[in-house]
Amino acid sequence: MVLLILFLIGFGLAVSGGVTIIAYMNFLPVGVSWADYFIFLAGRPESYFLPIGILLMSIVLFRYPNNL
């Protein structure tokens, strides 16, 4: 049960971070370069939710028992 909850937390973080990164892509048509976009993302804490969520889901999937 704990693994399921951790997986769902990781999934939620990954979705939240992915949506945030995509939402910030709206700055590109305004004239922001790709380099400035990535520098901006590096300074935003919510953009780190995507890799943290993927890492958490990966840990849970590797710890899940294979004998089911």
Rosetta constraint file for C-alpha pairs under 8 A:
AtomPair CA 1 CA 5 HARMONIC 6.43 0.50
AtomPair CA 2 CA 6 HARMONIC 6.20 0.50
AtomPair CA 3 CA 7 HARMONIC 6.01 0.50
AtomPair CA 3 CA 60 HARMONIC 5.99 0.50
AtomPair CA 3 CA 64 HARMONIC 7.50 0.50
AtomPair CA 4 CA 8 HARMONIC 6.17 0.50
AtomPair CA 5 CA 9 HARMONIC 6.17 0.50
AtomPair CA 6 CA 10 HARMONIC 6.14 0.50
AtomPair CA 6 CA 56 HARMONIC 7.20 0.50
AtomPair CA 6 CA 57 HARMONIC 7.43 0.50
AtomPair CA 6 CA 60 HARMONIC 7.02 0.50
AtomPair CA 7 CA 11 HARMONIC 6.08 0.50
AtomPair CA 7 CA 56 HARMONIC 6.79 0.50
AtomPair CA 7 CA 57 HARMONIC 5.10 0.50
AtomPair CA 7 CA 60 HARMONIC 6.10 0.50
AtomPair CA 7 CA 61 HARMONIC 7.95 0.50
AtomPair CA 8 CA 12 HARMONIC 6.08 0.50
AtomPair CA 8 CA 57 HARMONIC 7.95 0.50
AtomPair CA 9 CA 13 HARMONIC 6.20 0.50
AtomPair CA 9 CA 53 HARMONIC 7.39 0.50
AtomPair CA 10 CA 14 HARMONIC 6.09 0.50
AtomPair CA 10 CA 52 HARMONIC 7.23 0.50
AtomPair CA 10 CA 53 HARMONIC 3.98 0.50
AtomPair CA 10 CA 54 HARMONIC 6.41 0.50
AtomPair CA 10 CA 55 HARMONIC 7.63 0.50
AtomPair CA 10 CA 56 HARMONIC 5.15 0.50
AtomPair CA 10 CA 57 HARMONIC 5.26 0.50
AtomPair CA 11 CA 15 HARMONIC 6.14 0.50
AtomPair CA 11 CA 53 HARMONIC 5.85 0.50
AtomPair CA 11 CA 54 HARMONIC 7.26 0.50
AtomPair CA 11 CA 57 HARMONIC 6.68 0.50
AtomPair CA 12 CA 16 HARMONIC 6.04 0.50
AtomPair CA 12 CA 53 HARMONIC 7.17 0.50
AtomPair CA 13 CA 17 HARMONIC 6.01 0.50
AtomPair CA 13 CA 49 HARMONIC 5.13 0.50
AtomPair CA 13 CA 50 HARMONIC 6.10 0.50
AtomPair CA 13 CA 52 HARMONIC 7.14 0.50
AtomPair CA 13 CA 53 HARMONIC 4.79 0.50
AtomPair CA 14 CA 18 HARMONIC 5.97 0.50
AtomPair CA 14 CA 49 HARMONIC 5.77 0.50
AtomPair CA 14 CA 50 HARMONIC 4.05 0.50
AtomPair CA 14 CA 51 HARMONIC 6.85 0.50
AtomPair CA 14 CA 52 HARMONIC 7.12 0.50
AtomPair CA 14 CA 53 HARMONIC 4.36 0.50
AtomPair CA 14 CA 54 HARMONIC 5.96 0.50
AtomPair CA 15 CA 19 HARMONIC 6.04 0.50
AtomPair CA 15 CA 50 HARMONIC 6.85 0.50
AtomPair CA 16 CA 20 HARMONIC 6.16 0.50
AtomPair CA 16 CA 49 HARMONIC 6.72 0.50
AtomPair CA 16 CA 50 HARMONIC 7.06 0.50
AtomPair CA 17 CA 21 HARMONIC 6.18 0.50
AtomPair CA 17 CA 46 HARMONIC 6.10 0.50
AtomPair CA 17 CA 47 HARMONIC 5.19 0.50
AtomPair CA 17 CA 48 HARMONIC 6.53 0.50
AtomPair CA 17 CA 49 HARMONIC 4.51 0.50
AtomPair CA 17 CA 50 HARMONIC 4.28 0.50
AtomPair CA 17 CA 51 HARMONIC 7.96 0.50
AtomPair CA 18 CA 22 HARMONIC 6.19 0.50
AtomPair CA 18 CA 47 HARMONIC 7.59 0.50
AtomPair CA 18 CA 49 HARMONIC 7.81 0.50
AtomPair CA 18 CA 50 HARMONIC 5.64 0.50
AtomPair CA 19 CA 23 HARMONIC 5.95 0.50
AtomPair CA 20 CA 24 HARMONIC 6.18 0.50
AtomPair CA 20 CA 46 HARMONIC 7.18 0.50
AtomPair CA 20 CA 47 HARMONIC 6.45 0.50
AtomPair CA 21 CA 25 HARMONIC 6.58 0.50
AtomPair CA 21 CA 41 HARMONIC 7.50 0.50
AtomPair CA 21 CA 47 HARMONIC 6.12 0.50
AtomPair CA 22 CA 26 HARMONIC 7.59 0.50
AtomPair CA 25 CA 37 HARMONIC 7.74 0.50
AtomPair CA 26 CA 30 HARMONIC 7.49 0.50
AtomPair CA 27 CA 31 HARMONIC 7.07 0.50
AtomPair CA 27 CA 32 HARMONIC 5.99 0.50
AtomPair CA 27 CA 37 HARMONIC 7.63 0.50
AtomPair CA 28 CA 32 HARMONIC 4.92 0.50
AtomPair CA 28 CA 33 HARMONIC 6.50 0.50
AtomPair CA 28 CA 34 HARMONIC 7.34 0.50
AtomPair CA 28 CA 37 HARMONIC 7.40 0.50
AtomPair CA 32 CA 36 HARMONIC 6.22 0.50
AtomPair CA 32 CA 37 HARMONIC 6.51 0.50
AtomPair CA 33 CA 37 HARMONIC 6.15 0.50
AtomPair CA 34 CA 38 HARMONIC 6.26 0.50
AtomPair CA 35 CA 39 HARMONIC 6.23 0.50
AtomPair CA 36 CA 40 HARMONIC 6.01 0.50
AtomPair CA 37 CA 41 HARMONIC 6.20 0.50
AtomPair CA 38 CA 42 HARMONIC 6.12 0.50
AtomPair CA 39 CA 43 HARMONIC 6.61 0.50
AtomPair CA 40 CA 44 HARMONIC 6.63 0.50
AtomPair CA 41 CA 47 HARMONIC 6.11 0.50
AtomPair CA 42 CA 47 HARMONIC 7.34 0.50
AtomPair CA 44 CA 48 HARMONIC 7.64 0.50
AtomPair CA 45 CA 49 HARMONIC 7.66 0.50
AtomPair CA 48 CA 52 HARMONIC 6.32 0.50
AtomPair CA 49 CA 53 HARMONIC 5.81 0.50
AtomPair CA 50 CA 54 HARMONIC 6.21 0.50
AtomPair CA 51 CA 55 HARMONIC 6.01 0.50
AtomPair CA 52 CA 56 HARMONIC 6.12 0.50
AtomPair CA 53 CA 57 HARMONIC 6.15 0.50
AtomPair CA 54 CA 58 HARMONIC 6.08 0.50
AtomPair CA 55 CA 59 HARMONIC 6.20 0.50
AtomPair CA 56 CA 60 HARMONIC 6.31 0.50
AtomPair CA 57 CA 61 HARMONIC 6.12 0.50
AtomPair CA 58 CA 62 HARMONIC 6.15 0.50
AtomPair CA 59 CA 63 HARMONIC 6.23 0.50
AtomPair CA 60 CA 64 HARMONIC 6.11 0.50
